[in-house]
Amino acid sequence: MQDLRWTDVNDIAMELFDAHPDVDPQFVNFVDLRNWVMALEGFNDDPNRCGEKVLEAIQAAWIEEAAD
């Protein structure tokens, strides 16, 4: 797998879905979400490049992934 970056929103959402199958992404706070993304295997990006809009996009994609 290639390195994940903050811009890989859909790939991150799929990885989070696999890593946390019992979590409802609607109720994940951004602190946990950010930490979980940075803990993903293959994640390699500057933590300072992450903002609220990026986390919102990841969370939305994760919610969509969980709904499928």
PATILUM-464347 format. One record per atom (N, C-alpha, C, O): residue number from 1; y, z, x; residue in one letter. Coordinates in nm, 3 decimals, decimal comma, always signed. Example, Ala and Ser with C-alpha at 12.3 -4.5 7.8 and 13.67 -1.06 7.14 Angstrom:
REM PATILUM-464347
{r 1; {-0,569; +0,780; +1,319}; "A"}
{r 1; {-0,450; +0,780; +1,230}; "A"}
{r 1; {-0,330; +0,780; +1,320}; "A"}
{r 1; {-0,332; +0,846; +1,424}; "A"}
{r 2; {-0,225; +0,708; +1,285}; "S"}
{r 2; {-0,106; +0,714; +1,367}; "S"}
{r 2; {+0,003; +0,787; +1,290}; "S"}
{r 2; {+0,114; +0,804; +1,341}; "S"}
***
This chain:
REM PATILUM-464347
{r 1; {-0,119; +0,000; +0,084}; "M"}
{r 1; {+0,000; +0,000; +0,000}; "M"}
{r 1; {+0,125; +0,000; +0,088}; "M"}
{r 1; {+0,129; +0,064; +0,193}; "M"}
{r 2; {+0,223; -0,073; +0,044}; "Q"}
{r 2; {+0,349; -0,075; +0,117}; "Q"}
{r 2; {+0,427; +0,053; +0,091}; "Q"}
{r 2; {+0,396; +0,128; -0,002}; "Q"}
{r 3; {+0,526; +0,076; +0,173}; "D"}
{r 3; {+0,609; +0,194; +0,154}; "D"}
{r 3; {+0,684; +0,186; +0,022}; "D"}
{r 3; {+0,735; +0,081; -0,016}; "D"}
{r 4; {+0,691; +0,300; -0,047}; "L"}
{r 4; {+0,769; +0,309; -0,170}; "L"}
{r 4; {+0,912; +0,350; -0,134}; "L"}
{r 4; {+0,935; +0,434; -0,047}; "L"}
{r 5; {+1,006; +0,289; -0,205}; "R"}
{r 5; {+1,148; +0,323; -0,188}; "R"}
{r 5; {+1,203; +0,358; -0,326}; "R"}
{r 5; {+1,140; +0,329; -0,428}; "R"}
{r 6; {+1,320; +0,421; -0,327}; "W"}
{r 6; {+1,379; +0,462; -0,456}; "W"}
{r 6; {+1,393; +0,345; -0,552}; "W"}
{r 6; {+1,388; +0,365; -0,674}; "W"}
{r 7; {+1,411; +0,225; -0,501}; "T"}
{r 7; {+1,430; +0,109; -0,587}; "T"}
{r 7; {+1,300; +0,059; -0,651}; "T"}
{r 7; {+1,304; -0,026; -0,740}; "T"}
{r 8; {+1,187; +0,109; -0,606}; "D"}
{r 8; {+1,057; +0,068; -0,660}; "D"}
{r 8; {+1,022; +0,151; -0,785}; "D"}
{r 8; {+0,919; +0,218; -0,791}; "D"}
{r 9; {+1,110; +0,145; -0,883}; "V"}
{r 9; {+1,103; +0,232; -1,000}; "V"}
{r 9; {+0,969; +0,221; -1,072}; "V"}
{r 9; {+0,907; +0,324; -1,101}; "V"}
{r 10; {+0,924; +0,100; -1,101}; "N"}
{r 10; {+0,800; +0,084; -1,178}; "N"}
{r 10; {+0,678; +0,129; -1,098}; "N"}
{r 10; {+0,587; +0,191; -1,154}; "N"}
{r 11; {+0,675; +0,097; -0,969}; "D"}
{r 11; {+0,563; +0,141; -0,886}; "D"}
{r 11; {+0,559; +0,293; -0,876}; "D"}
{r 11; {+0,452; +0,353; -0,882}; "D"}
{r 12; {+0,675; +0,353; -0,861}; "I"}
{r 12; {+0,683; +0,500; -0,856}; "I"}
{r 12; {+0,634; +0,559; -0,987}; "I"}
{r 12; {+0,560; +0,657; -0,987}; "I"}
{r 13; {+0,674; +0,500; -1,098}; "A"}
{r 13; {+0,632; +0,551; -1,230}; "A"}
{r 13; {+0,480; +0,546; -1,243}; "A"}
{r 13; {+0,420; +0,641; -1,294}; "A"}
{r 14; {+0,418; +0,438; -1,198}; "M"}
{r 14; {+0,271; +0,428; -1,205}; "M"}
{r 14; {+0,205; +0,533; -1,116}; "M"}
{r 14; {+0,105; +0,594; -1,155}; "M"}
{r 15; {+0,260; +0,554; -0,998}; "E"}
{r 15; {+0,205; +0,655; -0,907}; "E"}
{r 15; {+0,218; +0,796; -0,966}; "E"}
{r 15; {+0,126; +0,877; -0,956}; "E"}
{r 16; {+0,333; +0,824; -1,027}; "L"}
{r 16; {+0,352; +0,955; -1,090}; "L"}
{r 16; {+0,258; +0,974; -1,207}; "L"}
{r 16; {+0,205; +1,083; -1,228}; "L"}
{r 17; {+0,236; +0,868; -1,284}; "F"}
{r 17; {+0,144; +0,874; -1,397}; "F"}
{r 17; {+0,003; +0,910; -1,349}; "F"}
{r 17; {-0,066; +0,990; -1,411}; "F"}
{r 18; {-0,038; +0,849; -1,238}; "D"}
{r 18; {-0,170; +0,878; -1,182}; "D"}
{r 18; {-0,176; +1,017; -1,119}; "D"}
{r 18; {-0,278; +1,086; -1,130}; "D"}
{r 19; {-0,069; +1,058; -1,054}; "A"}
{r 19; {-0,067; +1,186; -0,982}; "A"}
{r 19; {-0,053; +1,307; -1,075}; "A"}
{r 19; {-0,099; +1,416; -1,043}; "A"}
{r 20; {+0,010; +1,287; -1,191}; "H"}
{r 20; {+0,036; +1,398; -1,283}; "H"}
{r 20; {-0,005; +1,358; -1,426}; "H"}
{r 20; {+0,080; +1,345; -1,514}; "H"}
{r 21; {-0,136; +1,338; -1,448}; "P"}
{r 21; {-0,182; +1,285; -1,578}; "P"}
{r 21; {-0,158; +1,379; -1,696}; "P"}
{r 21; {-0,151; +1,334; -1,810}; "P"}
{r 22; {-0,145; +1,507; -1,671}; "D"}
{r 22; {-0,128; +1,602; -1,781}; "D"}
{r 22; {+0,017; +1,638; -1,808}; "D"}
{r 22; {+0,046; +1,726; -1,889}; "D"}
{r 23; {+0,110; +1,570; -1,742}; "V"}
{r 23; {+0,252; +1,601; -1,756}; "V"}
{r 23; {+0,316; +1,503; -1,855}; "V"}
{r 23; {+0,293; +1,382; -1,847}; "V"}
{r 24; {+0,396; +1,556; -1,948}; "D"}
{r 24; {+0,476; +1,471; -2,036}; "D"}
{r 24; {+0,607; +1,442; -1,964}; "D"}
{r 24; {+0,689; +1,532; -1,946}; "D"}
{r 25; {+0,629; +1,317; -1,922}; "P"}
{r 25; {+0,746; +1,286; -1,841}; "P"}
{r 25; {+0,879; +1,310; -1,911}; "P"}
{r 25; {+0,983; +1,320; -1,845}; "P"}
{r 26; {+0,878; +1,320; -2,044}; "Q"}
{r 26; {+1,003; +1,346; -2,116}; "Q"}
{r 26; {+1,061; +1,482; -2,081}; "Q"}
{r 26; {+1,182; +1,503; -2,093}; "Q"}
{r 27; {+0,974; +1,574; -2,038}; "F"}
{r 27; {+1,017; +1,711; -2,017}; "F"}
{r 27; {+1,023; +1,752; -1,870}; "F"}
{r 27; {+1,030; +1,870; -1,838}; "F"}
{r 28; {+1,020; +1,653; -1,781}; "V"}
{r 28; {+1,028; +1,682; -1,637}; "V"}
{r 28; {+1,175; +1,689; -1,598}; "V"}
{r 28; {+1,253; +1,599; -1,627}; "V"}
{r 29; {+1,212; +1,798; -1,530}; "N"}
{r 29; {+1,351; +1,807; -1,484}; "N"}
{r 29; {+1,368; +1,725; -1,356}; "N"}
{r 29; {+1,271; +1,694; -1,288}; "N"}
{r 30; {+1,491; +1,691; -1,326}; "F"}
{r 30; {+1,518; +1,600; -1,215}; "F"}
{r 30; {+1,485; +1,662; -1,080}; "F"}
{r 30; {+1,453; +1,589; -0,986}; "F"}
{r 31; {+1,493; +1,793; -1,067}; "V"}
{r 31; {+1,457; +1,857; -0,940}; "V"}
{r 31; {+1,309; +1,835; -0,912}; "V"}
{r 31; {+1,271; +1,795; -0,802}; "V"}
{r 32; {+1,224; +1,862; -1,012}; "D"}
{r 32; {+1,081; +1,840; -0,995}; "D"}
{r 32; {+1,051; +1,692; -0,975}; "D"}
{r 32; {+0,971; +1,656; -0,888}; "D"}
{r 33; {+1,114; +1,608; -1,054}; "L"}
{r 33; {+1,090; +1,464; -1,044}; "L"}
{r 33; {+1,120; +1,414; -0,903}; "L"}
{r 33; {+1,041; +1,341; -0,843}; "L"}
{r 34; {+1,234; +1,453; -0,851}; "R"}
{r 34; {+1,274; +1,411; -0,716}; "R"}
{r 34; {+1,172; +1,459; -0,613}; "R"}
{r 34; {+1,131; +1,384; -0,525}; "R"}
{r 35; {+1,131; +1,585; -0,624}; "N"}
{r 35; {+1,033; +1,640; -0,531}; "N"}
{r 35; {+0,899; +1,569; -0,541}; "N"}
{r 35; {+0,836; +1,541; -0,439}; "N"}
{r 36; {+0,854; +1,541; -0,663}; "W"}
{r 36; {+0,727; +1,473; -0,684}; "W"}
{r 36; {+0,730; +1,331; -0,627}; "W"}
{r 36; {+0,632; +1,286; -0,566}; "W"}
{r 37; {+0,842; +1,261; -0,646}; "V"}
{r 37; {+0,853; +1,126; -0,590}; "V"}
{r 37; {+0,844; +1,132; -0,438}; "V"}
{r 37; {+0,771; +1,054; -0,377}; "V"}
{r 38; {+0,918; +1,223; -0,378}; "M"}
{r 38; {+0,918; +1,232; -0,232}; "M"}
{r 38; {+0,782; +1,275; -0,177}; "M"}
{r 38; {+0,751; +1,249; -0,061}; "M"}
{r 39; {+0,700; +1,340; -0,259}; "A"}
{r 39; {+0,567; +1,384; -0,217}; "A"}
{r 39; {+0,460; +1,276; -0,233}; "A"}
{r 39; {+0,348; +1,293; -0,186}; "A"}
{r 40; {+0,494; +1,166; -0,299}; "L"}
{r 40; {+0,395; +1,060; -0,321}; "L"}
{r 40; {+0,352; +1,000; -0,187}; "L"}
{r 40; {+0,432; +0,980; -0,097}; "L"}
{r 41; {+0,221; +0,973; -0,179}; "E"}
{r 41; {+0,169; +0,905; -0,060}; "E"}
{r 41; {+0,234; +0,767; -0,052}; "E"}
{r 41; {+0,236; +0,693; -0,150}; "E"}
{r 42; {+0,286; +0,734; +0,063}; "G"}
{r 42; {+0,349; +0,604; +0,080}; "G"}
{r 42; {+0,497; +0,604; +0,053}; "G"}
{r 42; {+0,564; +0,504; +0,079}; "G"}
{r 43; {+0,552; +0,715; +0,001}; "F"}
{r 43; {+0,696; +0,717; -0,023}; "F"}
{r 43; {+0,767; +0,734; +0,111}; "F"}
{r 43; {+0,738; +0,825; +0,187}; "F"}
{r 44; {+0,860; +0,643; +0,137}; "N"}
{r 44; {+0,931; +0,646; +0,265}; "N"}
{r 44; {+1,072; +0,594; +0,245}; "N"}
{r 44; {+1,100; +0,476; +0,269}; "N"}
{r 45; {+1,161; +0,682; +0,201}; "D"}
{r 45; {+1,301; +0,645; +0,183}; "D"}
{r 45; {+1,387; +0,768; +0,207}; "D"}
{r 45; {+1,337; +0,881; +0,205}; "D"}
{r 46; {+1,511; +0,746; +0,229}; "D"}
{r 46; {+1,606; +0,852; +0,257}; "D"}
{r 46; {+1,629; +0,934; +0,130}; "D"}
{r 46; {+1,673; +0,880; +0,028}; "D"}
{r 47; {+1,601; +1,065; +0,134}; "P"}
{r 47; {+1,622; +1,149; +0,015}; "P"}
{r 47; {+1,767; +1,145; -0,035}; "P"}
{r 47; {+1,792; +1,167; -0,154}; "P"}
{r 48; {+1,861; +1,117; +0,054}; "N"}
{r 48; {+2,002; +1,112; +0,014}; "N"}
{r 48; {+2,039; +0,986; -0,063}; "N"}
{r 48; {+2,150; +0,977; -0,116}; "N"}
{r 49; {+1,948; +0,890; -0,069}; "R"}
{r 49; {+1,976; +0,767; -0,144}; "R"}
{r 49; {+1,941; +0,781; -0,291}; "R"}
{r 49; {+1,958; +0,687; -0,369}; "R"}
{r 50; {+1,893; +0,897; -0,330}; "C"}
{r 50; {+1,851; +0,919; -0,468}; "C"}
{r 50; {+1,963; +0,985; -0,546}; "C"}
{r 50; {+2,017; +1,088; -0,506}; "C"}
{r 51; {+1,997; +0,925; -0,659}; "G"}
{r 51; {+2,098; +0,982; -0,748}; "G"}
{r 51; {+2,042; +0,997; -0,889}; "G"}
{r 51; {+1,927; +0,963; -0,916}; "G"}
{r 52; {+2,125; +1,048; -0,976}; "E"}
{r 52; {+2,082; +1,073; -1,113}; "E"}
{r 52; {+2,038; +0,945; -1,184}; "E"}
{r 52; {+1,940; +0,946; -1,259}; "E"}
{r 53; {+2,109; +0,835; -1,160}; "K"}
{r 53; {+2,073; +0,708; -1,226}; "K"}
{r 53; {+1,934; +0,661; -1,183}; "K"}
{r 53; {+1,858; +0,608; -1,265}; "K"}
{r 54; {+1,901; +0,678; -1,057}; "V"}
{r 54; {+1,769; +0,639; -1,007}; "V"}
{r 54; {+1,662; +0,725; -1,073}; "V"}
{r 54; {+1,560; +0,674; -1,118}; "V"}
{r 55; {+1,686; +0,856; -1,080}; "L"}
{r 55; {+1,589; +0,945; -1,142}; "L"}
{r 55; {+1,573; +0,914; -1,291}; "L"}
{r 55; {+1,462; +0,920; -1,344}; "L"}
{r 56; {+1,684; +0,881; -1,359}; "E"}
{r 56; {+1,675; +0,843; -1,500}; "E"}
{r 56; {+1,589; +0,718; -1,517}; "E"}
{r 56; {+1,507; +0,711; -1,609}; "E"}
{r 57; {+1,606; +0,621; -1,429}; "A"}
{r 57; {+1,528; +0,497; -1,437}; "A"}
{r 57; {+1,380; +0,524; -1,412}; "A"}
{r 57; {+1,294; +0,469; -1,481}; "A"}
{r 58; {+1,350; +0,610; -1,312}; "I"}
{r 58; {+1,211; +0,644; -1,284}; "I"}
{r 58; {+1,150; +0,716; -1,402}; "I"}
{r 58; {+1,037; +0,686; -1,443}; "I"}
{r 59; {+1,223; +0,812; -1,458}; "Q"}
{r 59; {+1,171; +0,887; -1,572}; "Q"}
{r 59; {+1,147; +0,795; -1,692}; "Q"}
{r 59; {+1,045; +0,807; -1,759}; "Q"}
{r 60; {+1,239; +0,704; -1,719}; "A"}
{r 60; {+1,223; +0,610; -1,831}; "A"}
{r 60; {+1,099; +0,522; -1,810}; "A"}
{r 60; {+1,024; +0,498; -1,904}; "A"}
{r 61; {+1,080; +0,474; -1,688}; "A"}
{r 61; {+0,965; +0,390; -1,658}; "A"}
{r 61; {+0,835; +0,471; -1,671}; "A"}
{r 61; {+0,733; +0,418; -1,717}; "A"}
{r 62; {+0,837; +0,596; -1,631}; "W"}
{r 62; {+0,720; +0,684; -1,642}; "W"}
{r 62; {+0,688; +0,709; -1,789}; "W"}
{r 62; {+0,572; +0,707; -1,828}; "W"}
{r 63; {+0,789; +0,733; -1,870}; "I"}
{r 63; {+0,768; +0,752; -2,014}; "I"}
{r 63; {+0,704; +0,628; -2,074}; "I"}
{r 63; {+0,611; +0,638; -2,155}; "I"}
{r 64; {+0,753; +0,512; -2,034}; "E"}
{r 64; {+0,696; +0,385; -2,084}; "E"}
{r 64; {+0,551; +0,370; -2,039}; "E"}
{r 64; {+0,465; +0,329; -2,117}; "E"}
{r 65; {+0,525; +0,403; -1,914}; "E"}
{r 65; {+0,388; +0,394; -1,860}; "E"}
{r 65; {+0,294; +0,488; -1,936}; "E"}
{r 65; {+0,181; +0,452; -1,967}; "E"}
{r 66; {+0,342; +0,607; -1,966}; "A"}
{r 66; {+0,259; +0,705; -2,037}; "A"}
{r 66; {+0,233; +0,664; -2,181}; "A"}
{r 66; {+0,132; +0,703; -2,240}; "A"}
{r 67; {+0,323; +0,585; -2,238}; "A"}
{r 67; {+0,309; +0,542; -2,378}; "A"}
{r 67; {+0,207; +0,429; -2,393}; "A"}
{r 67; {+0,151; +0,409; -2,501}; "A"}
{r 68; {+0,182; +0,356; -2,284}; "D"}
{r 68; {+0,089; +0,242; -2,291}; "D"}
{r 68; {-0,055; +0,285; -2,305}; "D"}
{r 68; {-0,144; +0,200; -2,311}; "D"}
***
